[in-house]
Amino acid sequence: MPNAPDSQPAANSATMRAFVHLIRSAAPYVHAFRGRTFVIAFGGEVVADDEFLGVIHDLNLLHSLGIRLVVVHGFRPQIEAILAAQRIPSRYASGVRITDAETMDCALEAAGQVRARIEALLSLGLANSPMAGARNRVSTGNYLTAKPLGIVGGVDMQLTGEVRRIDTEAIQQRLDDGDIVLISPIGYSPTGEIFNLTVEEVAAQVAIRLEATKLIFLLDADGVRNGRRQLLTELSTTDAEALLAKGDKLGADVRMYLPAAIRACNNGVKRAHLISRRLDGALLLELFTRDGVGTMIASTALAHIRSATIDDVGGILQVISPLEEQGILVRRSRERLESEIERFIVAEYDHHIVGCAALYAFADEKVGELAALAVQPDYRREGYGEALMHEIEARARKLKLTELFVLTTKTAHWFLERGYRTASVADLPQQKQALYNYHRKSLVYRKML
């Protein structure tokens, strides 16, 4: 029976709740990414994989969410197969193919094969697929003007080239029309020559000149790992350059794509990502979950502490409201928070407020109160609470305060572990003593600065 009581728990099952939580967690990213330009790049080995259809489904899904997609593909294994069939040797210098006239013919054939396969899969939603019934237009064209790479390390690279100019106006027009733009790493000179380019350089230059929000590389590795083989989920470009300089057992594909990611981020692209081509759904997991599954690169550190502004009130309320409801923090109205916003600092991760704290100074007694220290649950093990505390202490010293105190009902041990010592209500400034809520029975701790 449809309405039988036994049928109700299924709707409240752990699987259902997890699904609802996942959708709600992804929603802010969906809103943030709509209308943004992403450049997604991969080599020909991705196209040759049986799993490529999963990548296509994810690209179609991103496009359906209003993300403007530019897809840049390589074709190295396809060239290798054609060269081998024609018994033409492959030649490389510094990891880049030397392209003579015969090799160029093979490159054009390989590029055509790969481009046609991608266009066919992107253009029509497949039956029984996640994007059944979708109709996407794919635009290709001679968007790249190239020039010879020249002589590198004493080797003439011949018809191997580098990007000279990108027709960003034409690409933007196609994106405005709702197309997915597909770019092969083949460039043309004003005199009619054709050049073979590298996929990583083309992707980086396209992302830079389109002022893309994201540049994403799919590669064999699951991201960048340090010398201890730990996956680095985020890197500043400075740290990434240091890793490259040290050569901490980085794989060949990371060495290929990481410099391009660094170059893009240092030239205006907000974020670059290196993710596994082998993990089904890696694009979605990287973009729509907090921790992602690969490595995200940015020109500056993703997390930082700063002074709060009136625009942060909503974000601060989201952090402190759950703790207020539990009775851990004293309730503050929006009006009070707005009037006291200059007392607050916030911890920000990738433009999202994840923590806050406030400093109330009692200048006459050279004492300050550390108040409203709160961090979102998902970030509590990442040092934000301690960073906020240290910033409040630093600001108190600048105000020439000699002591900080804190009132707490639940986190006494956390403060004791960080140098605070037990105190009493009588140790509080007179003004604070008059406001002390004896009903809450908050414990008092203080720290000399």
C-alpha positions in Angstrom: 0.0 0.0 0.0 1.5 3.4 -1.0 0.5 5.1 2.3 1.5 2.2 4.6 3.6 3.4 7.6 6.4 0.9 6.6 7.0 2.8 3.3 7.8 6.1 5.0 11.3 5.3 6.4 12.7 4.8 2.9 12.3 8.5 2.2 14.3 9.2 5.3 17.0 6.7 4.7 20.7 7.5 5.0 21.0 7.4 1.2 18.2 9.9 0.8 19.6 12.2 3.4 23.1 12.0 1.9 21.6 12.8 -1.5 19.8 15.9 -0.2 22.9 17.0 1.7 25.0 16.6 -1.5 22.6 18.7 -3.6 22.4 21.4 -1.0 26.2 21.5 -0.6 26.7 21.7 -4.4 24.1 24.5 -4.8 26.5 27.4 -3.9 29.0 26.2 -6.5 26.3 26.0 -9.1 25.3 29.6 -8.5 28.9 30.8 -8.4 29.9 29.1 -11.7 26.9 30.0 -13.8 27.9 32.3 -16.7 31.6 31.7 -15.9 34.2 30.5 -18.5 36.0 27.3 -17.9 38.8 26.0 -20.1 39.1 22.2 -19.9 42.1 20.5 -21.5 43.2 16.9 -21.9 45.5 14.8 -24.1 44.6 12.4 -26.8 44.9 9.5 -24.4 41.8 10.7 -22.6 39.8 10.5 -25.9 41.1 7.0 -26.6 40.0 5.7 -23.2 36.8 3.7 -22.8 36.0 6.0 -19.8 35.9 9.1 -22.2 32.1 8.8 -22.4 31.9 9.6 -18.7 34.0 12.8 -19.3 31.6 13.8 -22.1 28.5 13.3 -19.9 30.2 15.6 -17.3 31.1 18.2 -19.9 27.5 18.2 -21.1 26.2 18.5 -17.5 28.5 21.5 -16.8 27.3 23.1 -20.0 23.6 22.5 -19.0 24.3 24.4 -15.7 25.2 27.5 -17.6 29.0 27.2 -17.6 30.7 28.5 -20.7 33.0 25.7 -21.9 36.1 25.8 -24.0 37.5 22.4 -24.6 41.1 22.0 -25.7 42.3 18.5 -26.8 45.6 16.9 -27.7 46.3 14.0 -30.0 49.8 12.7 -29.2 48.9 8.9 -29.1 46.9 9.3 -32.3 49.8 10.9 -34.1 52.1 8.1 -32.7 49.8 5.5 -34.2 49.7 7.1 -37.6 53.5 7.7 -37.6 54.1 4.0 -36.7 51.7 2.8 -39.4 53.7 4.8 -42.0 57.0 3.9 -40.4 57.9 7.5 -39.7 60.1 8.0 -36.6 58.9 10.2 -33.8 61.4 12.8 -32.7 61.3 15.0 -29.5 63.4 17.7 -28.0 62.9 18.8 -24.4 59.7 16.7 -24.3 58.2 18.6 -27.4 57.6 16.9 -30.7 59.8 18.0 -33.6 57.3 18.5 -36.5 58.6 18.1 -40.0 56.4 18.2 -43.1 55.6 14.4 -43.0 54.8 14.6 -39.3 52.6 17.6 -39.9 50.5 15.7 -42.3 50.0 12.9 -39.7 49.2 15.6 -37.0 46.5 17.0 -39.1 45.0 13.6 -39.7 45.1 12.8 -36.0 43.6 16.1 -35.1 40.8 15.6 -37.5 40.0 12.1 -36.0 40.0 13.3 -32.5 38.0 16.5 -33.1 35.4 14.5 -35.0 35.0 12.0 -32.2 34.6 14.8 -29.6 32.2 16.7 -31.7 30.0 13.7 -32.3 29.8 12.8 -28.6 29.2 16.4 -27.5 26.6 17.3 -30.1 23.9 14.8 -29.2 22.6 13.5 -25.9 22.8 9.7 -25.9 19.9 7.5 -25.0 20.0 6.1 -21.5 22.7 8.5 -20.6 22.7 11.3 -18.0 22.2 13.9 -20.7 19.6 12.0 -22.8 17.8 14.4 -25.1 20.4 17.2 -24.8 21.2 19.2 -27.9 24.6 21.0 -27.8 26.2 23.0 -30.5 30.0 22.6 -30.9 32.0 25.3 -32.5 35.4 24.8 -34.0 37.5 27.2 -36.1 40.9 28.7 -36.9 41.0 30.6 -33.6 44.8 30.3 -33.2 47.5 32.3 -35.0 50.9 30.8 -34.5 54.6 31.3 -35.1 57.5 29.0 -35.3 59.0 27.8 -32.0 62.4 28.1 -33.7 65.6 26.6 -32.4 65.5 25.1 -28.9 68.6 23.9 -27.3 70.3 23.8 -30.7 67.5 21.8 -32.3 65.3 23.2 -35.1 61.7 22.5 -34.1 60.6 23.1 -37.7 56.7 23.2 -37.9 56.3 23.0 -34.1 55.0 26.4 -33.1 53.7 28.6 -30.3 50.7 30.8 -29.9 51.0 34.3 -31.3 47.4 35.5 -31.2 44.0 34.1 -30.2 40.8 35.3 -31.8 39.1 35.9 -28.4 36.3 37.9 -30.0 35.2 35.0 -32.2 35.4 32.6 -29.3 33.4 34.9 -27.0 30.8 35.2 -29.8 30.4 31.4 -30.0 30.1 31.2 -26.2 27.6 34.0 -26.1 25.6 32.0 -28.7 25.5 29.0 -26.3 28.1 26.9 -28.1 30.7 24.7 -26.6 34.0 25.8 -28.2 36.4 23.0 -29.2 40.0 23.9 -30.0 42.7 21.7 -31.5 46.3 22.6 -30.9 46.9 23.6 -34.5 47.8 27.1 -35.4 48.1 29.1 -38.6 50.4 31.9 -39.7 49.3 34.9 -41.7 51.3 33.5 -44.6 49.4 30.2 -44.6 51.8 28.0 -42.7 50.4 25.4 -40.3 52.0 24.7 -36.9 51.7 21.9 -34.4 51.3 23.4 -30.9 51.3 21.8 -27.4 47.9 21.3 -25.7 49.1 22.8 -22.4 50.4 26.0 -24.0 47.2 26.5 -26.0 45.0 25.8 -23.0 46.9 28.2 -20.8 47.0 31.0 -23.4 43.3 30.6 -24.2 42.4 30.7 -20.5 44.5 33.8 -19.9 43.2 35.7 -22.9 39.6 34.8 -22.2 40.1 35.8 -18.5 38.7 32.4 -17.6 37.5 31.6 -14.1 39.1 28.1 -14.2 41.6 26.1 -16.2 41.3 22.4 -15.7 43.7 19.7 -16.9 42.9 16.0 -16.9 46.0 13.8 -16.4 47.2 10.4 -15.4 48.0 11.4 -11.9 45.4 12.3 -9.3 47.0 15.7 -8.7 50.3 17.0 -7.3 51.9 15.0 -4.6 54.8 16.1 -2.3 57.9 14.2 -1.5 56.0 12.1 1.1 53.5 11.1 -1.6 50.7 13.1 0.0 48.1 14.6 -2.3 48.3 18.4 -2.2 44.7 19.6 -2.5 45.7 23.2 -2.9 48.9 25.1 -3.9 49.9 28.7 -4.3 51.8 29.4 -7.5 54.9 30.2 -5.4 54.7 26.8 -3.6 54.1 25.0 -7.0 57.1 26.6 -8.5 59.2 25.5 -5.5 57.9 21.9 -6.0 59.0 22.0 -9.6 62.4 23.4 -8.7 62.9 20.6 -6.1 61.7 17.9 -8.5 60.0 15.9 -5.7 59.4 12.8 -7.8 56.8 14.6 -9.9 55.3 12.5 -12.7 55.8 13.4 -16.4 52.3 14.6 -16.8 52.4 16.8 -13.7 55.7 18.3 -15.0 54.0 18.9 -18.3 50.8 20.6 -17.0 51.8 22.2 -13.8 54.0 25.0 -15.4 51.0 25.9 -17.6 48.7 26.0 -14.6 51.2 28.3 -12.8 51.5 30.6 -15.8 47.8 30.9 -16.2 47.2 31.7 -12.5 50.0 34.3 -12.5 48.3 36.0 -15.5 44.8 36.4 -14.3 43.1 33.0 -14.3 41.5 32.6 -10.9 42.0 28.9 -10.4 43.7 26.0 -12.1 43.0 22.4 -11.4 45.0 19.2 -12.0 42.7 16.1 -11.7 42.7 12.4 -12.6 41.4 11.4 -16.0 40.9 7.9 -14.6 38.4 8.7 -11.8 34.8 8.6 -13.0 33.2 12.0 -12.2 36.4 13.7 -11.3 35.3 17.0 -12.9 32.1 17.1 -10.8 33.8 16.0 -7.6 36.5 18.6 -8.0 34.1 21.5 -8.8 31.2 20.8 -6.6 32.6 19.4 -3.3 34.6 21.4 -0.7 37.7 19.2 -0.7 37.7 18.2 -4.3 39.7 15.2 -5.6 42.8 16.8 -7.2 45.0 19.8 -6.8 43.8 23.4 -7.1 46.3 26.1 -7.9 45.9 29.8 -7.2 48.2 32.8 -7.4 47.7 33.5 -3.7 46.9 31.3 -0.7 43.2 30.3 -0.8 42.8 30.9 2.9 43.4 34.2 4.8 42.3 36.3 7.7 41.0 39.8 7.1 38.9 42.6 8.7 35.2 42.1 8.3 33.0 44.5 6.2 29.3 45.1 6.2 29.0 42.8 3.2 30.2 39.9 5.5 27.3 40.1 7.9 25.3 37.4 6.2 28.4 35.0 6.1 29.2 35.7 9.7 25.6 34.9 10.7 25.8 31.6 8.9 28.9 30.7 11.0 27.6 31.8 14.4 23.9 31.1 14.2 24.2 27.3 14.8 26.4 28.0 17.9 23.9 30.5 19.2 21.1 28.0 18.8 23.1 25.5 20.9 23.7 28.2 23.5 27.5 28.2 23.0 27.6 31.8 21.8 25.5 34.7 23.0 22.8 35.6 20.4 23.5 38.7 18.3 20.9 40.3 16.1 21.7 41.3 12.6 21.4 45.0 13.6 23.9 44.6 16.5 26.3 42.7 14.2 26.1 45.4 11.6 26.7 48.2 14.2 29.8 46.2 15.6 31.2 44.9 12.3 34.4 46.9 12.7 35.3 44.8 15.7 35.1 41.5 13.7 37.6 39.6 11.6 36.8 36.7 9.3 38.6 33.6 8.0 38.0 33.3 4.3 38.6 30.2 2.2 38.2 30.7 -1.6 35.9 33.7 -1.1 33.7 31.9 1.4 33.6 32.9 5.1 34.4 29.9 7.2 35.1 31.5 10.6 35.0 34.8 12.6 36.1 36.4 15.8 35.7 39.8 17.5 37.8 42.1 19.7 36.1 44.3 22.3 38.6 46.7 23.8 38.4 48.3 27.2 41.1 50.8 26.6 41.1 52.5 30.1 42.0 49.2 31.7 44.2 48.0 28.8 42.1 44.8 28.6 40.4 43.2 25.6 37.7 40.6 25.1 38.1 37.8 22.5 34.5 37.1 21.6 32.4 35.3 18.9 35.2 32.9 18.0 33.6 30.4 15.7 34.5 28.2 12.7 32.3 26.2 10.4 32.3 22.5 11.4 34.0 21.3 8.1 37.0 23.6 8.8 37.6 23.1 12.5 40.5 20.8 12.1 42.4 23.0 9.7 43.8 25.6 12.1 41.3 28.5 11.5 40.3 28.9 15.1 43.9 29.2 16.2 44.7 31.6 13.3 41.7 33.8 14.3 42.8 33.8 17.9 46.4 34.8 17.0 45.1 37.6 14.8 42.9 39.0 17.6 45.9 38.8 19.9 48.1 40.7 17.4 45.4 43.4 17.0 45.1 43.7 20.8 48.9 44.3 21.1 48.7 47.0 18.5 46.1 48.7 20.7 48.6 48.4 23.5 46.3 46.1 25.5 48.1 44.0 28.0 45.5 41.3 28.6 42.8 39.4 26.8 39.9 37.6 28.4 37.3 35.2 27.1 33.9 33.9 28.4 33.0 30.4 27.4 30.6 27.6 28.4 31.8 24.8 26.3 35.4 25.3 25.1 37.4 25.7 28.3 40.1 23.1 27.4 40.7 24.6 24.0 41.7 28.0 25.6 43.6 26.4 28.4 45.7 24.5 25.8 46.5 27.9 24.2 47.9 29.8 27.2 44.7 31.1 28.8 44.4 30.7 32.6 41.4 30.4 34.9 40.0 33.8 36.2 36.9 35.0 37.9 34.2 37.5 37.2 36.0 39.9 39.6 38.9 39.9 37.2 36.8 41.4 34.4 36.7 45.1 33.6 34.0 46.9 35.5 31.9 47.5 32.5 31.9 43.8 31.6 31.2 42.8 35.2 28.0 44.9 35.0 26.9 43.0 31.9 27.9 39.5 33.1 25.0 37.0 32.7 24.9 34.9 35.8 22.2 32.7 34.3 24.7 31.5 31.6 27.4 30.9 34.2 30.2 31.4 31.6 33.7 30.5 32.7 36.3 33.3 32.6 39.8 32.8 31.2 42.5 35.4 30.6 45.9 35.6 28.9 48.6 38.1 29.4 49.9 39.6 26.1 
